Each structure stands twice: as C-alpha cells, then as structure tokens.
Amino acid sequence: MARGTTNLTDQDRRSIHSYFCTRDQPQQIDQSHYITEETRQRIGEKGQYILAV
C-alpha cells in the first residue's frame, strides 16, 4: 500500500503520483492535452513515445 503522512511543517511538500499501464489502457489524465510544445521538444521523440503523448 502506498500512502503519505500528514505534513506537520509550514513548508510546502511536493509529491509525484505515478500510474503505469499498458498502451491499450487509457491514461488517468490526457497528458497530450496538457503537454506544452516546449516540453515536447525537450523530451524528444523517445520521451514522447514513453509517455504516449
């Protein structure tokens, strides 16, 4: 089971939510809708393939 604990500080805390699925399953969020052209350029063709965007 994955979970976090309560942030008891006055500092922001970042987290990464990961969801892995096969290509025939839908993503939880339509990443291709939100990815910027700048990010597409930065991650290149292989990155876009891996992320399916």
PyMOL CGO cylinders between C-alpha atoms (Angstrom):
from pymol import cmd
from pymol.cgo import CYLINDER

trace = [
    CYLINDER, 0.00, 0.00, 0.00, 1.35, 3.43, -0.93, 0.3, 1, 1, 1, 1, 1, 1,
    CYLINDER, 1.35, 3.43, -0.93, 0.49, 6.45, 1.13, 0.3, 1, 1, 1, 1, 1, 1,
    CYLINDER, 0.49, 6.45, 1.13, 1.91, 9.57, 2.68, 0.3, 1, 1, 1, 1, 1, 1,
    CYLINDER, 1.91, 9.57, 2.68, 1.82, 11.17, 6.06, 0.3, 1, 1, 1, 1, 1, 1,
    CYLINDER, 1.82, 11.17, 6.06, 0.46, 14.50, 7.23, 0.3, 1, 1, 1, 1, 1, 1,
    CYLINDER, 0.46, 14.50, 7.23, 2.74, 17.43, 6.55, 0.3, 1, 1, 1, 1, 1, 1,
    CYLINDER, 2.74, 17.43, 6.55, 3.19, 18.95, 10.01, 0.3, 1, 1, 1, 1, 1, 1,
    CYLINDER, 3.19, 18.95, 10.01, 5.52, 21.71, 8.84, 0.3, 1, 1, 1, 1, 1, 1,
    CYLINDER, 5.52, 21.71, 8.84, 4.79, 25.13, 7.44, 0.3, 1, 1, 1, 1, 1, 1,
    CYLINDER, 4.79, 25.13, 7.44, 6.70, 24.19, 4.28, 0.3, 1, 1, 1, 1, 1, 1,
    CYLINDER, 6.70, 24.19, 4.28, 5.14, 23.01, 1.02, 0.3, 1, 1, 1, 1, 1, 1,
    CYLINDER, 5.14, 23.01, 1.02, 5.87, 19.38, 0.23, 0.3, 1, 1, 1, 1, 1, 1,
    CYLINDER, 5.87, 19.38, 0.23, 5.90, 18.00, -3.29, 0.3, 1, 1, 1, 1, 1, 1,
    CYLINDER, 5.90, 18.00, -3.29, 4.88, 14.55, -4.32, 0.3, 1, 1, 1, 1, 1, 1,
    CYLINDER, 4.88, 14.55, -4.32, 4.81, 12.54, -7.50, 0.3, 1, 1, 1, 1, 1, 1,
    CYLINDER, 4.81, 12.54, -7.50, 1.78, 10.46, -8.39, 0.3, 1, 1, 1, 1, 1, 1,
    CYLINDER, 1.78, 10.46, -8.39, 2.74, 7.60, -10.68, 0.3, 1, 1, 1, 1, 1, 1,
    CYLINDER, 2.74, 7.60, -10.68, 0.38, 5.47, -12.69, 0.3, 1, 1, 1, 1, 1, 1,
    CYLINDER, 0.38, 5.47, -12.69, 1.72, 2.82, -15.04, 0.3, 1, 1, 1, 1, 1, 1,
    CYLINDER, 1.72, 2.82, -15.04, -0.41, 0.98, -17.54, 0.3, 1, 1, 1, 1, 1, 1,
    CYLINDER, -0.41, 0.98, -17.54, -0.10, -0.81, -20.84, 0.3, 1, 1, 1, 1, 1, 1,
    CYLINDER, -0.10, -0.81, -20.84, -0.58, 1.15, -24.05, 0.3, 1, 1, 1, 1, 1, 1,
    CYLINDER, -0.58, 1.15, -24.05, -4.05, -0.29, -24.62, 0.3, 1, 1, 1, 1, 1, 1,
    CYLINDER, -4.05, -0.29, -24.62, -5.32, 1.16, -21.31, 0.3, 1, 1, 1, 1, 1, 1,
    CYLINDER, -5.32, 1.16, -21.31, -6.35, 4.81, -21.06, 0.3, 1, 1, 1, 1, 1, 1,
    CYLINDER, -6.35, 4.81, -21.06, -4.20, 7.21, -19.07, 0.3, 1, 1, 1, 1, 1, 1,
    CYLINDER, -4.20, 7.21, -19.07, -5.73, 8.71, -15.93, 0.3, 1, 1, 1, 1, 1, 1,
    CYLINDER, -5.73, 8.71, -15.93, -5.21, 12.19, -17.39, 0.3, 1, 1, 1, 1, 1, 1,
    CYLINDER, -5.21, 12.19, -17.39, -4.96, 13.05, -21.07, 0.3, 1, 1, 1, 1, 1, 1,
    CYLINDER, -4.96, 13.05, -21.07, -1.30, 14.10, -20.93, 0.3, 1, 1, 1, 1, 1, 1,
    CYLINDER, -1.30, 14.10, -20.93, -1.24, 15.06, -24.61, 0.3, 1, 1, 1, 1, 1, 1,
    CYLINDER, -1.24, 15.06, -24.61, -3.82, 17.75, -23.85, 0.3, 1, 1, 1, 1, 1, 1,
    CYLINDER, -3.82, 17.75, -23.85, -1.62, 19.42, -21.21, 0.3, 1, 1, 1, 1, 1, 1,
    CYLINDER, -1.62, 19.42, -21.21, 1.93, 18.98, -22.50, 0.3, 1, 1, 1, 1, 1, 1,
    CYLINDER, 1.93, 18.98, -22.50, 3.48, 22.13, -23.93, 0.3, 1, 1, 1, 1, 1, 1,
    CYLINDER, 3.48, 22.13, -23.93, 5.38, 22.29, -27.18, 0.3, 1, 1, 1, 1, 1, 1,
    CYLINDER, 5.38, 22.29, -27.18, 8.46, 23.34, -25.18, 0.3, 1, 1, 1, 1, 1, 1,
    CYLINDER, 8.46, 23.34, -25.18, 8.25, 20.14, -23.13, 0.3, 1, 1, 1, 1, 1, 1,
    CYLINDER, 8.25, 20.14, -23.13, 7.70, 18.04, -26.27, 0.3, 1, 1, 1, 1, 1, 1,
    CYLINDER, 7.70, 18.04, -26.27, 10.88, 19.50, -27.75, 0.3, 1, 1, 1, 1, 1, 1,
    CYLINDER, 10.88, 19.50, -27.75, 12.83, 18.95, -24.54, 0.3, 1, 1, 1, 1, 1, 1,
    CYLINDER, 12.83, 18.95, -24.54, 11.88, 15.29, -24.04, 0.3, 1, 1, 1, 1, 1, 1,
    CYLINDER, 11.88, 15.29, -24.04, 12.34, 14.36, -27.70, 0.3, 1, 1, 1, 1, 1, 1,
    CYLINDER, 12.34, 14.36, -27.70, 10.80, 11.53, -29.69, 0.3, 1, 1, 1, 1, 1, 1,
    CYLINDER, 10.80, 11.53, -29.69, 11.74, 8.74, -27.27, 0.3, 1, 1, 1, 1, 1, 1,
    CYLINDER, 11.74, 8.74, -27.27, 10.30, 10.63, -24.30, 0.3, 1, 1, 1, 1, 1, 1,
    CYLINDER, 10.30, 10.63, -24.30, 7.10, 11.31, -26.20, 0.3, 1, 1, 1, 1, 1, 1,
    CYLINDER, 7.10, 11.31, -26.20, 6.82, 7.62, -27.09, 0.3, 1, 1, 1, 1, 1, 1,
    CYLINDER, 6.82, 7.62, -27.09, 7.37, 6.50, -23.49, 0.3, 1, 1, 1, 1, 1, 1,
    CYLINDER, 7.37, 6.50, -23.49, 4.80, 8.99, -22.20, 0.3, 1, 1, 1, 1, 1, 1,
    CYLINDER, 4.80, 8.99, -22.20, 2.43, 8.30, -25.12, 0.3, 1, 1, 1, 1, 1, 1,
    CYLINDER, 2.43, 8.30, -25.12, 1.97, 11.98, -25.88, 0.3, 1, 1, 1, 1, 1, 1,
]
cmd.load_cgo(trace, "trace")
